Amino acid sequence: MAVYELVLEEQQPTCGGKAPTRSEIRTVTTDDPAAYVRSLEPNSPQEVTIEKDGTIVVKVDRNGMWAKYEFTED
């Protein structure tokens, strides 16, 4: 299994003075980043891209609100 640094950005409602996005950094171990996201977001459509530097980006649509998972292998 590969070890990834995961940067998660989530769009959130701005009501109550919250920032429009929330970010979090995690370390995860997985062989398949898309499957990892699918296990967390089973009912959300996914778009998977691989950037030139090898970062795997998985974007999901949560009924009009988005989340972006960026996996960079350690």
Beta strands, then each sheet from edge to edge (+ up, - down):
strand 1: 2-11
strand 2: 21-30
strand 3: 46-50
strand 4: 56-62
strand 5: 65-73
sheet 1: 2+ 1- 5+ 4- 3+
end
